[in-house]
Amino acid sequence: MPNLSNFHHPPSIRVTFCCHIYIHITLKKYSSLQKAEKMNMNSKETLVVLLVSFLFFCSYAQDTLVPAIITFGDSAVDVGNNDYLPTLFKANYPPYGRDFVNKQPTGRFCNGKLATDITAETLGFTTFPPAYLSPQASGKNLLIGANFASAASGFDEKAATLNHAITLPQQLSYFKEYQGKLAQVAGSKKAASIIKDSLYLLSAGSSDFLQNYYVNPWVNKLVTVDQYSAYLLESFNSFVKDLYGLGARKIGVTSLPPLGCLPAARTLFGAHESGCVSRINTDIQGFNKKVLLRQEEVAVVQEL
């Protein structure tokens, strides 16, 4: 596994994109990537990791602030990939989608738009990047990005495999495939520019805890939450490093929400609590802090 000591940690910086959209970001660079000769990159380039807050959106920009949005992760950002997989985790039936534009299920695990959809609109996109496994992910539709996320996936590759979801390594493999298709549509030069300047979003971890750790005695009886968190962080480290190696430079990593407040968590683990399951929320807060502790501020973002 990668050595997590390569990650350090700084305070976050608040940056205003436009229209009062606030995105909290921290910058980090892998020390192993500092040798430009080995990485074939300019030594001044830095890996930008955006810790995105989806809480504050006002009006929409007129033009897109990035050429494309590339998304990886789990059900929080899956826009329909699982509809094309032999998995139980699907959202292709009501009431999913009842508040979406067409009032129909779209494969999103939501009644309406996901945070990533709102992000796309806020950044000026009039259509959303398609689910990569869908028929829509072809031709010019690829110019605005693609979504590789899969419900029940996460940093724990074994759990994702058991759930018949697209593992994060497989999502990266699909991203490589996407790059080839993009070059065919846009040409090599423009495709390279899109890959470099796109916004990359990663949202994972929820399924690892709620659909694996807390419900799987083969896991929670053998390792502590801290030990499991460390295992997930190793996967996180590896994923971001690999994504960087594939050309990503602006990577948005969402923190986990208070999972102990989700209906499933309250039903399964909240028998003796009137509200949210406090121990789960405490665990998640600890995990989020550990993710932050893997980050290092190395530069001030001058241009996104």
N, C-alpha and C positions, 0 to 999 in steps of 0.2 A: 504494500500500500504506500501511497505518497507520504512523505514526511510533513505533517501538519505544522511543524515548526517554521515552515516557509511563510506561513501567514502570521501577521502581527496585527495590531489594532489601534486605531485612532478614533478621535471623535468624528461624528458625522458632520457634513456641511450641508446647509440648506441652499438649494439653488432654485431660482424661479425660471421655469421654461418660458412661459408667456401666459397671459390671461389669468394670472394668479394661480397657476398650477404649481404646487409645491412638491418637489421631489427631494427627499433626503438622500444624500449620496455619500458614500465613502469610497475613497480610491485605494487600490492596493496593487501591488506588483509582486510577482513571484521572484524571489531572489534568484531562483534557477533560470529565470528568463532574462536576467540582466546581461547575459553574455550574448551580444547581438550577433556575433559571428555564427554561433551555434543555432540560433533561432531564425537567422536570416531576416532580421528586423532592425529598424532604427533604434538606437539605444535610448532615444528620448521618448519612444512610445511607451505608454503605460496601459495597464489593464484597468479599465474603469468599471467598477462594480457599483451599480446603483441599488441602494436600498430604497425601494419605491413605496411611498405611502399613497394609497389609492383613496384617500379620504377627502381630498380637497380639489374639486373641479368646478370651474365657473363657466366661462364661455369658450367657444371652439375657435381654434386658429383657422385661418383661411387656407394656408398651405401646410403640407406635411413638414414636420421639423426633422424627420428622419425618412430615408427612402423606403424602409420596410421595417416590419416588426416580426421577429422570430421568437416563437414561444415554446418552452419545454416545461414538463411538469406532470401534475396529477389532475384530479377532478376539478380543482379550483380554476383551472384554465383550459381544460379539454373542451373543444368546440365541436366534437363529433367523431373523433378518431375511433372511439370504442364502438361506434355503430357498425364498424367494419371488422370487428374482432370477435372471436368466439368466447366472449366473456359475459359473466352475469352483470357486470357493472356497465349498464347502459342508461341513457337518459333520452330515449327515443319514444317516449310515451307521455301522455298527460299525467299530472299537471305541469310537467316541465314545458317551458316555452310559452306558457299562456299569456305572458306579458311581453313577449318578444315582438318584433315588428310584424311578423306574419301570423302571430298567435298560435304557432305550431311548434312542437318539439324540434329542437335543432341539434340535439346531442350534447347541449350544454347542461350541466347539472345545476340548473338555475331556472327560475320562472321567467327571467328576462335576460338582460345583458350581464356579461361577466365584467369584472374590473378591467380585464384586458381589452374588452370591447370599448369601454368608456375611455380607456387610455388611448386607444387608436383614434377614436373620434376627437378627443381633446388635442391630439397631435396633428389633426387635420385630415385624417383618412375618412373617406365617404363610404368605403366598404371595408369589410374585415378580412384579414388574412385567412385563407381556408384551412380546414383540417387536412393534413397532408395525405391521408388515406382516402379522402373523398374525391369524387370525379371532378370537383371544382378546382382541385389543385393541379392545374395544367395551364399551358399557354401563358397569356399575359397576366393571369391572376397571380402567378408566381412573383411578379415584379414587386408586389407590396408585402411579400413575406409568406410565411407558412406557419402553421401551428402543429407541433409534434406531440403535444401533451396527451396523456392517456390516464383516465380515471383508474385508481387503484395502483398506479405506479408510484415511484418514490426513490429515495436514496438507497433503500434496501432492495437490491436487485433480485434476491431470492424470493422475497415476498411478492414483488411485481410479477415475477415469472409464474408463481403459483396462482396469481389472480388473472393470468392470461392478459396482462396489460403490456404496453410497450415499455420496456425497461429504459432507463436513461441512456445506457450505452447504445441501445437500439435506436433511440431517438436521435442520438448523434450520428449514427450510421445513415439514418434517413436524411439528416441534414447534409451529409456529404453527397448523397444522391441528389438532393435538392439543388446543391451548388452546380452540379453538372447540367441539370435541366434548366436552371436559370441562365447559364452560359449559352445554351442553345437558343433561348428566347431573346436574351438581351445582348448577346455578344460577350466575349471574354472580358473586355476592358470595363464595360458598364457593370457586368456581374460582379467583378472584383470590387468596384466602387460601392455597390449596394451591400455586399457582404461586410465591408470595412465600416461603413457608416450606419448600418442598421442598429436598431435597438433590440437587444436580446433579453427576454424575460424568462426567469426561472421561478417556479412556484412548486415546491415539493416538501414533503415531511409530514403532512397531515395524515395521509394513508399509512405511513410507516408507524405512527403511534396508535391511531384509532383502529385501524384494520389489521394491525399486526401485533405490536408490542403488548398492548393492554388486553387483547383478547386471546393471545397465544401463550399458553402456559409453557410450551417448549422454549419460549424466549424469555418471558418475564420471570420465570422461576430460575433461570440459569444466569441471567445478567441483570444488573441494576439499570435504572434509567440512565444514569451517568455513563455507564459502559456502552449502552445501546446508542446514546447520543454521540459518543466518541466514534463509534462505528459509522454512524450516518455522516458525521463530519468528514471522515476519511473519504467517503463517497462524494460528498460535496466538493471537497478539495480536488479530487481527481476529475470530476465533471467539468469544473470551471477551467482547470488547467487544459483539459482536452479541447474545450470549446474555444479557448484563447488560441490554441494551436491551429484551429480551423478558421481563424480570421476574425473572431468576435472581439470587439474592443469596448463596447458599451453594454454591460450586462446588468440587468435589473434583477435583484434577488429579493423576493418578498419574505417577510418574517411570518411566522405562523400565528394564526389568530388564537383567541382563548378557546381551545378545543373542548375544554370542560363545560362550556356553555352550549355546545351543540346538542340538539335533541337526542341523538344516538348516544352520546356520552352520558347525558343525564338519565336516560332510560336504563342503560346497562350498568352504570357505576354510581348513580346518584340516589340510591334508595334511602340513604340516611341523611341526605342534604335537601333543603328546600329549594335551593337555586343551582348555581353552577357547581361542578365537581372541582373543589378547590385544589386537590392534590394534582389533578391533571393540569390545571392552569399553572400551578407552581412549576411543574415539570417543563411545561412549554416555555414559560418565561426563562427558565434556566437554559433551555436549548437555544432560544433566541439570543441570549447573552453570549453563549459560546460561539454562535455564528459570528456575532459582532467581534468577538475576541480573535477571530481569524483574519480580521481585516486591518489594513494599514493605510493611513493617509500618506501618500507619497507626492501628491501634486494638487494644485488647484485647477479645477476644470475651467478651461478658457473657452472651449467650444464643444458642444455636444452634437 
